[in-house]
Amino acid sequence: MSIYSNRWLGLLVLFFLLTGCQSAYFNTMEKFGIHKRDILVDRVEDARNAQEEAKEQFKSALEEFSTVLGFHGGELQDKYETLNDAFEDSEKKAKDVSDRIDAVESVAEALFDEWESELSQYSNRNLRQTSQGKLTRTRKQYTRLISAMKRAERRIDPVLKVFRDHVLFLKHNLNAQAIASLQSELVSVESNVGRLIREMERSINEADRFIKTMNRK
């Protein structure tokens, strides 16, 4: 494919993503030899990478929170701004995770609907049954994957709410007493972040297994 074809394809992709016309996007990609199965694998990879980045960001935010609570003396405004930046970065990573999961779901639904509808086109019974079996196995693998991703996603919002509360509290109470009053929350915050990270790691591992399986087919 020439550089001009790549550029044209990129413009088409951008157009369909902006307009939200998924079916037209998938049809156009197929004309360039990129099928829903390929798009699904790419989007699972993107979702896995987004979760990896979010996991590291939440670890970093927890470290910032712990540092602030252990802070003695100096400029509290600087510490608040550092913690607020960590919270805002966490929000961005969380949104990216949700967007990537939505993208995985949209192409998976289109792929399985198409696969199911095309089974009736087989005239050879054995080939149809083989394809049906592969569809069933792929759906089961996908169900495990998306369930793991959703479990991890559900863990994100409670952690963000805790961070948001603490950031707001420090914003309105920039003094040593405010920091001391939040120190009792540290164990709970660490526990919530720990559960989130474990769920994300399970989801990332499930994504890796799914990608390997799809690449073997």
C-alpha positions in Angstrom: 0.0 0.0 0.0 1.5 3.4 -1.0 1.9 6.4 1.3 -1.0 8.0 -0.4 -3.2 5.0 0.2 -2.2 5.0 3.9 -3.0 8.7 4.1 -6.4 8.1 2.5 -7.2 5.2 4.8 -6.2 7.3 7.8 -8.5 10.1 6.7 -11.4 7.6 6.2 -10.8 6.1 9.6 -10.8 9.6 11.2 -14.0 10.5 9.4 -15.9 7.5 10.5 -14.6 7.7 14.1 -15.7 11.3 14.3 -19.1 10.6 12.8 -19.6 7.5 14.9 -20.7 5.4 11.9 -19.4 2.0 12.9 -20.9 -0.1 10.2 -19.6 2.2 7.4 -16.2 2.2 9.1 -16.1 -1.6 9.3 -17.2 -1.9 5.6 -14.5 0.6 4.5 -11.8 -1.2 6.4 -12.8 -4.5 4.9 -12.3 -3.0 1.4 -8.7 -2.4 2.5 -8.3 -6.0 3.6 -8.7 -5.2 7.3 -11.5 -7.4 8.8 -13.5 -7.2 12.0 -11.4 -9.9 13.5 -8.2 -7.9 12.9 -9.9 -4.8 14.3 -11.0 -6.7 17.4 -7.5 -7.9 18.1 -6.1 -4.4 17.7 -8.7 -2.9 20.0 -8.1 -5.6 22.6 -4.4 -4.7 22.5 -5.3 -1.0 22.9 -7.6 -1.7 25.8 -4.9 -3.9 27.5 -2.3 -1.1 27.0 -4.7 1.5 28.4 -5.3 -0.7 31.5 -1.5 -1.1 31.9 -1.0 2.7 31.8 -3.9 3.3 34.2 -2.5 0.7 36.6 0.8 2.5 36.7 -0.9 5.9 37.1 -3.0 4.7 40.1 0.1 3.3 41.7 1.8 6.7 41.2 -1.3 8.6 42.6 -1.2 6.4 45.7 2.5 7.2 46.2 1.7 10.9 45.9 -1.1 10.5 48.4 1.1 8.7 50.8 3.8 11.3 50.4 1.4 14.1 51.2 0.1 12.4 54.3 3.7 12.0 55.5 4.5 15.6 54.8 5.9 17.7 57.6 6.5 21.4 57.1 7.0 23.3 53.9 4.6 24.7 51.3 1.3 22.8 51.5 0.0 24.5 48.3 2.7 22.7 46.3 1.8 19.4 47.7 -1.9 19.9 47.0 -1.2 20.8 43.4 1.0 17.7 43.0 -1.8 15.5 44.4 -4.4 17.2 42.2 -2.3 16.7 39.1 -2.0 13.0 40.0 -5.8 12.8 40.4 -6.5 14.5 37.1 -4.1 12.2 35.3 -5.9 9.3 36.9 -9.2 10.5 35.6 -7.8 10.8 32.1 -6.4 7.3 32.2 -9.7 6.0 33.6 -11.7 7.6 30.7 -9.2 6.1 28.2 -9.8 2.6 29.7 -13.6 3.0 29.5 -13.4 4.3 25.9 -11.2 1.4 24.8 -13.5 -1.2 26.4 -16.5 0.4 24.6 -14.5 0.1 21.3 -13.8 -3.6 22.0 -17.5 -4.2 22.6 -18.7 -2.5 19.5 -16.5 -4.5 17.1 -17.0 -7.7 19.0 -20.8 -7.4 18.6 -20.5 -6.6 14.9 -18.1 -9.6 14.4 -20.3 -12.1 16.2 -23.5 -10.9 14.5 -21.9 -11.2 11.1 -20.3 -14.6 11.9 -23.7 -16.0 13.1 -25.6 -14.7 10.1 -23.1 -16.2 7.7 -23.4 -19.7 9.1 -26.6 -20.1 7.1 -24.7 -19.5 3.9 -22.8 -22.8 4.1 -23.9 -25.6 1.9 -21.4 -28.0 3.4 -22.7 -29.2 6.8 -19.3 -30.2 8.2 -17.8 -26.9 7.4 -20.8 -25.1 8.9 -20.5 -27.1 12.1 -16.7 -26.5 12.3 -17.3 -22.7 11.9 -20.1 -22.9 14.5 -17.8 -24.6 17.0 -15.1 -22.0 16.4 -17.7 -19.2 16.9 -18.9 -20.8 20.2 -15.3 -21.1 21.5 -14.4 -17.6 20.5 -17.5 -16.2 22.2 -16.6 -18.0 25.4 -13.1 -16.6 25.3 -14.4 -13.1 24.6 -17.0 -13.4 27.4 -14.2 -14.1 29.9 -12.2 -11.2 28.5 -14.9 -8.6 28.6 -16.1 -9.7 32.0 -12.5 -9.3 33.4 -12.3 -5.8 31.7 -15.6 -4.8 33.2 -14.7 -6.0 36.7 -11.5 -3.9 36.5 -13.4 -0.9 35.2 -15.9 -1.1 38.0 -13.1 -0.9 40.5 -11.9 2.4 39.1 -14.7 4.8 40.0 -14.7 4.0 43.8 -10.9 4.8 43.8 -11.4 8.0 41.9 -14.1 9.1 44.3 -11.8 8.6 47.3 -9.0 10.5 45.6 -11.4 13.3 44.6 -12.7 13.6 48.2 -9.2 13.9 49.6 -8.1 16.3 47.0 -11.1 18.6 47.6 -10.6 18.3 51.3 -7.0 19.4 51.1 -8.0 22.2 48.7 -10.3 23.7 51.3 -8.2 22.9 54.3 -4.5 23.5 53.5 -3.1 23.0 57.0 -1.3 20.3 59.1 -4.6 19.4 60.9 -6.2 18.5 57.6 -3.3 16.2 56.6 -3.4 14.6 60.0 -7.1 14.0 59.8 -6.6 12.1 56.5 -3.9 9.8 57.7 -6.4 7.4 59.1 -7.7 7.0 55.5 -4.5 5.7 54.1 -5.0 2.0 54.8 -8.5 2.1 53.1 -7.1 3.9 50.1 -4.2 1.4 49.8 -6.7 -1.4 50.0 -8.9 0.0 47.3 -6.0 0.7 45.0 -4.6 -2.7 45.6 -7.9 -4.4 44.6 -8.1 -2.2 41.5 -4.5 -3.2 40.5 -5.2 -6.9 41.0 -8.3 -6.7 38.8 -6.5 -4.8 36.1 -3.7 -7.4 36.2 -6.2 -10.2 35.8 -7.8 -8.3 32.9 -4.5 -7.6 31.2 -3.6 -11.3 31.5 -6.9 -12.3 30.0 -6.4 -9.9 27.1 -3.0 -11.4 26.5 -4.5 -14.9 26.3 -7.3 -13.8 24.0 -4.8 -12.1 21.7 -2.6 -15.2 21.5 -5.6 -17.4 20.8 -6.9 -15.1 18.0 -3.5 -14.8 16.4 -3.3 -18.6 16.2 -6.6 -18.9 14.3 
